[in-house]
Amino acid sequence: MKKFDIQNERVPRSRIGWEVAAATRELTVGHGTVRIQRNGKFHSVVTILENYDGTWRKTHGMDVPMYKVQGGGLKSYTSPEAMAATGDVEKKNPDDTDFSDIWQLTQRLAAPDSPEKFAWIRANLALPQIANYTAHTVVTRRWDTGTRNFYMVKNPQTGRWQVLAWDFDNVFNNATDGKGAFLTPLLDRPGLWQTLFKMPDFQAMHYRRVRTLHDRFLVGNGLVDRFDELTVGHESDLALDVAKWGGPTLATARGVFVAGVEERRREIANGTTNGIIPTSQSPTAAPVVNEIQAVPGATRPEYLEVYNPGTTGLDISDWSIPAVGLTQLIPGTVVPPKSYLVWSNDDAKLVSAFGGDFIAGGIFSGDLADTGEEVAILDGARVADSVTYATTSPWPGPSGPSLELKDPALDNSLGANWAFSTDARSGTAGTRNAVFVQPPSTTTTVFPFGSTWKWYPWVTPNQYWKNLTFNDSSWRTGPGPLGFRSTQKTTINTATGRVSYYFRKTFDIGSGPRAGVTLRLRRDDGAVVYVNGVEVARSNMPAGAITPMTRAKSDVLPGKQGTTYSITLPPSAFRNGSNTIAVEVHQFTATATSDLFFDASLVVRSS
């Protein structure tokens, strides 16, 4: 240790927060509690922390770009120089004034939401590691991390951005921070966390990892026992510190900590009841080895792909894949539901060849044998899945294209169920295999016209009104169509002068694969549609930022209120199980003669 910080946290609450993060195998600094004497007299009991300095970076093989986020939460800046001048982000390594790499990240985060934006995020951020970070942030209730108290560094193997934790002095505080259930990091500012939690695959990774860490740390009395272990025998020192500096006694601090642990159990249980956090993972859960590229040629990497057939994220952190030298998968390795995760021997080649719009699990150091070998996914001693591929019949012969499983539901131990990829890229890393046979599709109405909606009876709800976790218990309820001075079934607030009106519906979409989703919308005059807090469509609304006073582009003529507009929504916006559609309907005029009409139906095409 070359440098260290001192924090005035006398009880071990902060230390336990650091220990939880370290126990997940997160990279952390050294930490401890010491008694300080000054001129031979008692001074204080404090927490000391190692710094992420050059000594730490050398020890951990992290001589990479490193920035400490002091404020702003990676918001947008006009230039790298302007960013540096604010002091919001402090460059720690290398020792220069070039902020262009971190500035580029902030520009991407600030860009309008689009498939291209989220594809860039998947290709340039170490999402498994970040999911582990956000999960232990939630489990410890480390609430003051929305805009500060974290480091951004580039992974030395892949060059992807990842996050390091800093400052655990406000953990397990029994919700005295007033930040609600805190099932995600704070999302009240634009930047990194808002962007990540608009991505359904990252949400699934985060919430599954929260469940894993809950079951590990919050079940039983381990955390409270650790608190007692760290304080027993030191009561007199702690009492001296209270006498000199004031603050809560050990008994009071312990009571807050115990209540804080219970608060985390309670809120995560509520999140499970509400369909946000999954139940405990089955001990027999398993991914499917779905694609193997052992003979890629010079410009493409070797890679291995697995598929999660389940309806919630599959946490395979700490599992192993001996064939490719992965002895312990990185913390946060969660395969999103009905989706894929890919490891390769060259991340840059993987992104170059396939675009990177998928979850990458990191780099492997081993080698997939050209002539075949066993590829086993191990959960400890349990064989979760195993494929022994070969180059002789019934397996396809030696070739450059990847080996693709014809259907993840087939027995992948049988060579006859595999074929060479027919994709022009010689593989389909992170996406559905080219040799997959599409089954016939079916269409299901998730909710029809005339179904019940929540509507806001006052002027403007708070900014979180469109989110899945928003508490809408105070909103009114009624069947569609809703409106006034029209042919509505439910008459809502008829006060004139308002431009916008707000509606919500939470529903269960099921768990099958979704090939297409269509919203059938009836609106007078314009509408903006959100799914789980993310804007997915506009109808008769202008481009640009939408405010409560933004008017629709045109008026709906009398008698045309019942016109149905079919709007294609991205299937990726929906998660398995519970979802929320939120719609704000805007007027073209807001006068005494204005009318309002809203109803909608959702149709899913499955395959």
C-alpha positions in Angstrom: 0.0 0.0 0.0 1.4 3.4 -1.0 -1.5 5.7 -0.1 -4.6 5.4 2.0 -7.7 7.4 2.9 -9.2 7.9 6.4 -12.9 7.8 6.9 -14.6 8.8 10.2 -16.7 5.6 10.3 -16.0 4.1 13.7 -18.4 1.1 13.5 -17.7 -1.6 10.9 -20.7 -0.8 8.7 -18.5 0.5 5.9 -16.1 -2.3 6.3 -18.8 -4.9 5.9 -19.9 -3.1 2.7 -16.4 -3.5 1.3 -16.3 -7.1 2.4 -19.5 -7.9 0.6 -18.2 -6.4 -2.6 -14.9 -8.3 -2.3 -16.7 -11.5 -1.5 -18.4 -11.3 -4.9 -14.9 -11.2 -6.4 -15.3 -7.5 -7.3 -11.9 -5.8 -7.6 -11.7 -3.7 -4.4 -9.1 -1.8 -2.3 -7.7 -2.9 1.1 -9.7 -1.7 4.1 -9.7 -2.0 7.8 -10.5 -0.2 11.1 -7.8 1.3 13.4 -7.4 3.2 16.6 -5.4 6.4 16.2 -3.2 7.8 19.0 -2.0 11.4 18.8 0.9 12.6 21.0 0.3 9.5 23.1 -3.4 10.2 23.6 -6.5 8.7 22.1 -7.6 10.5 19.0 -10.2 8.4 17.1 -11.4 5.1 15.7 -11.5 5.3 11.9 -11.7 3.2 8.7 -8.7 3.3 6.5 -8.8 2.6 2.8 -6.2 1.8 0.2 -6.3 4.0 -2.9 -6.7 2.9 -6.5 -3.2 4.3 -7.1 -0.2 3.1 -9.1 0.7 0.5 -6.5 -2.8 -1.0 -6.6 -3.0 -0.9 -10.4 0.4 -2.7 -10.7 -0.6 -5.3 -8.2 -3.9 -6.0 -9.9 -2.7 -5.7 -13.5 -4.9 -2.6 -14.1 -2.4 -0.2 -15.7 -5.3 1.1 -17.9 -7.3 4.3 -18.3 -8.9 5.1 -15.0 -11.2 7.9 -14.0 -12.9 8.8 -10.7 -16.5 10.1 -11.1 -16.8 12.8 -8.5 -20.1 14.3 -9.7 -22.5 14.6 -12.6 -22.9 10.8 -13.1 -21.2 10.9 -16.6 -23.6 13.5 -17.9 -23.0 15.2 -21.3 -20.2 17.8 -21.9 -19.5 19.9 -24.9 -15.9 18.7 -25.3 -13.2 16.7 -23.5 -11.6 19.9 -22.3 -14.9 21.2 -20.9 -15.4 17.9 -19.1 -12.0 18.0 -17.5 -12.5 21.6 -16.4 -15.7 20.8 -14.4 -13.9 18.5 -12.0 -16.8 16.1 -12.2 -14.5 13.4 -13.4 -10.9 13.1 -12.2 -8.3 11.3 -14.4 -6.2 8.9 -12.4 -4.3 7.1 -15.1 -2.4 7.7 -17.3 -1.0 10.9 -16.0 -2.1 13.3 -18.8 -5.0 15.7 -19.6 -6.6 13.7 -22.4 -10.2 13.0 -21.6 -11.3 12.0 -25.1 -12.0 8.3 -24.3 -14.3 9.0 -21.3 -15.8 11.9 -23.1 -16.8 9.7 -26.0 -18.5 7.4 -23.5 -20.6 10.3 -22.1 -21.5 11.4 -25.7 -22.8 7.9 -26.4 -24.8 7.8 -23.1 -26.3 11.2 -23.9 -27.4 10.3 -27.4 -31.1 9.7 -28.1 -32.2 6.2 -27.4 -31.9 4.0 -30.4 -31.0 0.4 -31.3 -27.6 1.7 -32.5 -27.0 3.4 -29.1 -27.7 0.2 -27.1 -25.7 -1.9 -29.5 -22.7 0.3 -28.9 -23.2 -0.1 -25.1 -23.2 -3.9 -25.4 -20.1 -3.8 -27.6 -18.1 -1.4 -25.4 -19.1 -2.0 -21.8 -18.2 -5.1 -19.6 -21.9 -5.7 -18.8 -21.4 -8.8 -16.6 -19.0 -7.0 -14.3 -21.2 -4.0 -14.2 -24.3 -6.2 -13.4 -22.3 -7.6 -10.4 -21.5 -4.0 -9.3 -25.1 -2.8 -9.5 -26.3 -5.9 -7.7 -24.0 -5.5 -4.7 -24.8 -1.8 -4.7 -28.5 -2.7 -4.2 -27.9 -5.5 -1.7 -25.8 -3.1 0.6 -28.1 -0.1 -0.2 -25.0 2.0 -1.2 -27.4 4.8 -2.3 -25.0 7.7 -2.9 -23.6 6.3 -6.1 -25.9 7.7 -8.7 -23.7 10.6 -9.8 -20.4 9.9 -7.9 -18.4 7.5 -5.8 -17.4 5.1 -8.5 -14.5 4.7 -11.0 -14.6 4.0 -14.7 -11.7 1.8 -16.0 -11.0 -0.1 -19.1 -10.7 -3.8 -18.8 -7.1 -4.8 -19.6 -8.1 -7.8 -21.7 -11.0 -6.4 -23.7 -10.7 -2.6 -23.5 -14.4 -2.5 -22.4 -15.4 0.0 -19.8 -16.1 -1.4 -16.3 -16.9 0.1 -12.9 -15.0 0.0 -9.6 -16.7 0.8 -6.3 -15.8 3.6 -3.9 -17.2 4.8 -0.5 -19.3 2.4 1.5 -20.0 4.7 4.4 -23.7 5.0 3.8 -24.7 1.3 3.5 -27.4 -0.6 5.4 -28.9 2.6 6.7 -32.5 1.4 7.0 -33.7 3.7 4.2 -33.0 6.9 6.0 -31.8 8.2 2.7 -35.4 8.5 1.5 -34.6 6.9 -1.9 -37.5 4.4 -1.9 -37.1 0.7 -2.5 -33.7 1.1 -4.1 -33.8 -2.0 -6.3 -31.5 -0.2 -8.8 -28.8 2.4 -8.4 -30.3 5.9 -8.4 -31.8 6.6 -11.8 -32.7 10.3 -11.3 -30.0 11.7 -13.6 -29.2 11.1 -17.2 -26.0 9.1 -17.7 -24.7 5.6 -17.2 -27.4 4.1 -14.9 -30.4 5.5 -16.7 -29.1 4.1 -20.0 -28.3 0.6 -18.7 -31.7 0.2 -17.0 -33.4 1.0 -20.3 -32.0 -2.3 -21.6 -34.2 -5.3 -20.9 -31.2 -7.7 -21.1 -29.2 -5.7 -18.6 -32.2 -5.4 -16.3 -32.5 -9.2 -16.3 -28.9 -9.6 -15.5 -29.0 -7.1 -12.7 -32.1 -8.5 -11.0 -31.0 -12.1 -11.2 -27.6 -11.1 -9.7 -29.5 -9.2 -6.9 -31.3 -12.5 -6.1 -28.0 -14.4 -6.1 -26.4 -11.9 -3.7 -29.5 -11.7 -1.6 -29.5 -15.4 -1.1 -25.8 -15.4 -0.3 -25.6 -12.4 2.1 -29.0 -11.6 3.4 -30.4 -15.0 4.2 -29.4 -15.9 7.8 -27.5 -13.8 10.3 -24.1 -13.7 8.7 -23.9 -9.9 8.3 -25.0 -9.1 11.8 -22.7 -11.8 13.2 -19.9 -10.2 11.3 -20.8 -6.8 12.8 -20.5 -8.3 16.2 -17.3 -10.1 15.4 -15.7 -6.8 14.4 -16.8 -4.9 17.5 -16.5 -7.4 20.3 -13.5 -6.5 22.5 -13.4 -2.9 21.1 -16.3 -1.5 23.0 -14.1 0.8 25.2 -12.3 2.3 22.1 -15.7 3.0 20.4 -17.0 4.6 23.6 -14.0 6.8 23.7 -14.6 7.9 20.1 -18.3 8.7 20.9 -17.2 10.7 24.0 -14.8 12.8 22.0 -16.5 13.3 18.7 -20.2 12.6 19.4 -22.5 10.5 17.3 -24.4 7.3 17.9 -23.3 4.8 20.5 -22.3 1.3 19.4 -25.7 0.0 20.6 -27.5 2.6 18.4 -25.3 1.9 15.4 -25.9 -1.8 15.7 -29.6 -1.2 15.9 -29.5 0.8 12.6 -27.4 -1.9 11.0 -29.7 -4.7 12.0 -32.7 -2.7 10.8 -30.8 -1.9 7.6 -30.2 -5.6 6.8 -33.9 -6.3 7.5 -34.9 -3.4 5.2 -32.9 -5.0 2.4 -34.6 -8.3 2.9 -38.0 -6.7 3.0 -37.6 -4.6 -0.1 -36.1 -7.4 -2.2 -39.0 -9.7 -1.1 -41.4 -7.0 -2.2 -39.6 -6.7 -5.5 -40.0 -10.5 -5.9 -43.7 -10.3 -5.1 -44.1 -7.6 -7.7 -42.4 -9.6 -10.4 -39.3 -7.5 -10.6 -36.7 -9.7 -8.9 -36.8 -13.4 -9.8 -37.1 -16.2 -7.2 -34.1 -18.2 -6.2 -32.4 -20.0 -9.1 -33.1 -23.7 -9.5 -30.1 -25.9 -8.5 -30.6 -27.7 -11.8 -30.7 -24.6 -14.0 -28.5 -24.9 -17.1 -27.6 -23.1 -20.2 -27.4 -24.8 -23.6 -24.2 -25.0 -25.6 -25.5 -23.6 -28.8 -22.6 -22.6 -31.1 -18.9 -23.6 -31.3 -16.4 -21.9 -33.5 -13.1 -23.9 -33.3 -11.7 -23.2 -36.8 -12.3 -19.5 -37.5 -9.5 -18.4 -39.9 -7.3 -15.4 -39.4 -9.8 -12.6 -39.2 -12.3 -14.1 -36.8 -12.0 -15.4 -33.2 -12.6 -18.8 -31.7 -15.8 -18.5 -29.7 -18.3 -20.4 -27.6 -22.0 -19.4 -27.3 -24.6 -20.6 -24.8 -28.3 -20.0 -24.8 -30.6 -19.6 -21.8 -34.0 -21.3 -22.5 -35.5 -20.0 -19.2 -37.8 -17.1 -18.5 -35.4 -15.2 -16.1 -31.7 -14.5 -16.1 -29.4 -17.5 -15.5 -26.5 -16.7 -13.1 -23.5 -18.8 -14.0 -21.0 -16.6 -12.1 -18.1 -18.7 -10.7 -19.0 -21.7 -12.9 -16.2 -23.1 -15.1 -15.6 -24.2 -18.7 -12.4 -26.3 -18.5 -12.1 -26.8 -22.3 -11.3 -23.2 -22.9 -9.4 -22.5 -19.7 -12.2 -20.6 -17.9 -11.7 -21.9 -14.4 -14.1 -19.4 -12.7 -16.5 -17.3 -14.8 -16.4 -13.6 -13.8 -18.9 -12.3 -11.3 -22.1 -11.1 -12.9 -22.0 -13.6 -15.7 -25.7 -13.8 -16.2 -27.3 -15.1 -19.4 -30.5 -13.1 -20.1 -33.7 -15.0 -20.6 -34.3 -16.5 -24.1 -31.0 -15.0 -25.1 -27.3 -15.7 -25.6 -23.8 -15.1 -24.0 -20.5 -15.4 -25.9 -16.9 -16.0 -24.9 -14.1 -15.6 -27.3 -10.3 -15.7 -27.5 -10.2 -12.2 -29.0 -12.8 -9.6 -28.1 -11.8 -7.1 -30.8 -12.2 -9.7 -33.5 -15.5 -10.8 -32.0 -16.9 -7.3 -32.2 -15.4 -6.6 -35.6 -16.9 -9.8 -37.1 -20.3 -9.8 -35.4 -21.0 -6.2 -34.3 -21.1 -6.9 -30.6 -24.8 -6.3 -30.1 -25.0 -9.1 -27.5 -23.7 -10.0 -24.1 -20.0 -11.0 -24.1 -18.7 -13.0 -21.2 -15.0 -12.1 -21.6 -11.9 -13.7 -22.9 -10.8 -17.3 -22.7 -7.2 -18.4 -22.8 -7.7 -22.0 -23.9 -8.2 -23.4 -27.4 -11.1 -25.2 -28.9 -9.7 -28.2 -30.6 -9.9 -28.3 -34.4 -10.7 -32.0 -34.4 -13.2 -31.9 -31.5 -13.3 -32.3 -27.7 -15.7 -32.2 -24.8 -17.1 -28.7 -23.9 -18.6 -28.9 -20.4 -20.3 -26.2 -18.5 -19.7 -27.0 -14.8 -21.5 -25.6 -11.7 -18.9 -26.8 -9.2 -18.9 -30.6 -9.7 -22.3 -30.6 -11.4 -22.2 -30.9 -15.2 -24.8 -28.4 -16.3 -24.4 -29.1 -20.0 -21.8 -30.9 -22.1 -21.2 -31.3 -25.8 -18.4 -33.5 -27.3 -18.1 -32.3 -30.8 -16.1 -34.1 -33.5 -15.3 -33.9 -37.2 -16.6 -37.4 -38.2 -20.1 -38.5 -38.9 -22.7 -37.9 -37.6 -21.0 -34.5 -36.9 -20.3 -32.2 -39.9 -16.7 -32.6 -41.2 -13.9 -30.1 -40.7 -14.8 -26.6 -42.0 -14.4 -22.9 -41.4 -18.0 -22.0 -40.5 -19.1 -22.5 -36.9 -21.0 -25.5 -35.6 -24.6 -24.4 -34.9 -27.3 -26.3 -33.0 -30.3 -26.5 -35.2 -32.7 -25.7 -32.3 -31.8 -25.0 -28.6 -34.6 -27.4 -27.6 -32.8 -30.3 -29.3 -30.4 -32.8 -27.7 -27.1 -31.0 -28.3 -25.1 -34.2 -27.5 -26.2 -35.6 -30.8 -24.1 -34.7 -33.9 -27.1 -35.0 -36.2 -28.6 -32.0 -34.4 -25.7 -29.7 -35.5 -24.8 -28.1 -38.8 -22.3 -25.7 -40.2 -23.5 -22.1 -40.1 -24.9 -20.8 -43.4 -24.4 -17.2 -42.4 -22.2 -15.1 -44.6 -20.0 -14.3 -41.6 -19.4 -18.0 -41.0 -21.3 -17.8 -37.7 -24.0 -16.0 -35.8 -22.3 -15.1 -32.4 -24.8 -13.7 -30.0 -27.9 -14.2 -32.2 -30.2 -16.9 -33.4 -28.4 -19.6 -35.4 -28.6 -19.4 -39.2 -29.6 -23.1 -39.3 -32.5 -22.6 -36.9 -35.8 -23.7 -38.4 -38.5 -21.2 -37.6 -41.7 -22.8 -36.3 -45.2 -21.5 -37.3 -46.1 -18.3 -35.6 -49.2 -17.7 -33.5 -50.9 -14.4 -32.6 -52.2 -13.6 -29.1 -54.1 -10.6 -27.9 -52.5 -9.7 -24.6 -55.2 -7.1 -23.7 -58.1 -6.0 -25.9 -59.7 -2.7 -26.5 -62.0 -1.8 -23.6 -59.7 -3.2 -21.0 -58.9 -1.4 -17.7 -56.4 1.4 -17.5 -55.0 3.5 -14.7 -55.3 7.3 -15.3 -53.8 10.3 -13.5 -56.6 12.6 -12.2 -54.4 15.6 -11.5 -52.2 17.8 -13.7 -48.7 16.2 -14.2 -47.3 13.1 -12.5 -43.6 12.9 -11.3 -40.9 11.9 -13.7 -41.1 8.2 -12.8 -44.7 7.7 -13.8 -43.9 5.6 -16.8 -41.6 3.1 -15.0 -42.5 -0.5 -14.2 -41.9 0.0 -10.5 -43.8 3.2 -10.1 -46.5 3.1 -7.4 -49.8 4.1 -9.2 -52.1 3.1 -6.3 -53.4 6.7 -6.1 -54.4 6.8 -9.8 -58.0 6.3 -10.9 -59.1 3.2 -12.7 -61.5 2.7 -15.6 -62.2 0.7 -18.8 -61.4 2.1 -22.2 -62.1 4.1 -24.1 -61.3 6.9 -21.7 -61.7 10.6 -22.3 -64.3 13.4 -22.4 -66.7 15.0 -24.8 -66.4 11.9 -27.0 -67.8 8.3 -27.0 -65.8 7.2 -24.0 -66.8 4.6 -21.4 -64.7 6.3 -18.7 -64.9 10.0 -18.3 -61.8 11.5 -16.9 -60.9 15.0 -15.6 -62.6 17.5 -18.0 -60.9 20.6 -16.8 -59.9 22.8 -19.7 -56.5 24.2 -20.4 -54.6 20.9 -20.0 -52.6 19.6 -22.9 -51.5 16.2 -21.7 -53.1 13.2 -20.0 -51.5 10.1 -18.5 -52.4 6.4 -18.6 -50.8 3.2 -17.4 -51.4 -0.5 -17.6 -49.4 -3.3 -16.0 -49.9 -6.7 -17.5 -48.3 -10.2 -17.9 -47.0 -10.9 -21.4 -46.0 -14.5 -20.7 -42.7 -16.1 -21.3 -42.6 -17.4 -24.9 -40.4 -16.0 -27.6 -41.9 -12.8 -29.2 -41.4 -12.4 -33.0 -43.4 -9.3 -33.1 -45.5 -6.9 -30.9 -48.1 -4.6 -32.2 -49.9 -1.8 -30.3 -53.3 -1.0 -31.8 -53.9 2.6 -30.7 -56.9 4.9 -30.8 -56.0 8.4 -29.7 -57.3 12.0 -30.0 -55.0 13.8 -30.7 -51.4 12.5 -30.3 -49.7 10.0 -28.1 -46.2 9.0 -26.8 -45.9 5.3 -25.8 -43.4 3.9 -23.2 -42.7 0.3 -22.3 -41.1 -0.2 -18.8 -40.0 3.4 -18.8 -38.5 3.5 -22.2 -40.1 5.5 -25.1 -40.9 3.1 -28.0 -43.3 5.0 -30.2 -45.0 8.3 -31.1 -48.2 8.9 -33.0 -49.1 12.3 -34.4 -46.4 13.9 -32.1 -43.5 16.2 -33.1 -39.8 15.1 -32.8 -37.6 16.3 -30.0 -38.1 16.6 -26.2 -41.7 16.1 -25.0 -43.0 18.2 -22.2 -46.5 18.4 -20.6 -47.2 21.4 -22.9 -46.1 19.8 -26.1 -49.0 19.8 -28.5 -50.0 17.1 -31.0 -49.0 17.8 -34.6 -52.6 18.0 -35.8 -56.3 17.8 -34.7 -58.3 14.6 -35.1 -61.5 15.4 -37.1 -64.9 14.8 -35.5 -66.0 11.2 -35.9 -62.4 10.0 -36.4 -61.6 9.4 -32.8 -62.1 5.6 -33.1 -59.5 5.3 -35.9 -57.1 2.5 -35.1 -53.4 3.0 -35.7 -51.2 -0.1 -35.7 -47.8 0.6 -34.3 -45.0 -1.9 -34.3 -43.1 -2.1 -31.0 -39.7 -3.7 -30.5 -40.0 -7.1 -28.9 -36.8 -6.5 -27.0 -38.5 -3.7 -25.0 -40.6 -6.3 -23.2 -39.5 -8.6 -20.4 -41.0 -12.0 -19.6 -43.8 -11.7 -17.1 -44.9 -8.3 -15.8 -44.5 -5.2 -18.0 -46.0 -1.7 -18.0 -47.2 0.3 -21.0 -47.5 4.0 -20.2 -49.1 6.4 -22.7 -49.3 10.2 -22.6 -52.1 11.6 -24.8 -51.6 15.2 -26.0 -54.1 17.7 -27.3 -53.8 19.8 -30.4 -55.8 22.5 -28.7 -56.7 22.9 -25.1 -59.9 25.0 -25.1 -63.5 24.7 -23.8 -64.5 22.7 -26.9 -61.6 20.2 -26.7 -62.2 16.5 -26.5 -60.1 13.5 -25.5 -60.2 9.9 -26.6 -57.8 7.0 -25.7 -57.9 3.2 -25.9 -55.4 0.5 -26.9 -54.9 -3.2 -27.5 -51.7 -5.2 -27.5 -51.1 -8.1 -29.9 -48.0 -10.5 -29.7 -46.9 -12.7 -32.5 -45.0 -15.7 -31.1 -42.8 -18.3 -32.7 
